Amino acid sequence: MKPSSPAIDAASTDLIRRVREIVLSARALTARSINTVQVSMNFSIGQRIVEY
């Protein structure tokens, strides 16, 4: 059998929650940034096609 894990105290739980919030926030910001760059790239490509 697998040994039971030690109990996690309230401070550790709060730390884990805060770290998780930072990671999720960074992921969301990254996704928005990538979307903005991709839209700009697609616009530039379309503009060059129209000008051609």
N, C-alpha and C positions, 0 to 999 in steps of 0.2 A: 504494500500500500504506500501511497504517497504521503510523506509527512505533512502535517498541517502547517500552514503558513502562520507566522507570528501575527498577532493582532496589530492593526495599524491605528495609531493614536490620532486624535483630532488634528493636531498640528501637521502630521504627515499627510492626512487626507486633504487638508486645506492647501498644502504645498502642491500636491498632485493636481488638484483642481485648478490652481492658478497657472501652473505650467501648461496644462491642457488648454486653457483659455488662450494663452500666448501662442501656442502652436496652431490652434484653429484660426485665430485671428491672422496670423502670418500666412497661412494657406489661403484664406479668403482674399487677402490683399494681393498675393501672388497671382491668383486666378484673375482678379480684376485687371491687374497690370498687363498680364499676358493678353487678355481680351482686347485691351486698348491698343497694344502694339499690333496685334493681328488685324484689327479693323483699319488702322493706319496703313499697314502694309497692303491690305486688299484694296484700299482706296487708291494708293499710289500706283499699284499694278493696273487697276481699271482706268485710271487717268492716262497712263501711258498707252494703253490699248486704244483708247478713244482718240488720242492725239496721233496715233500711227495711221 
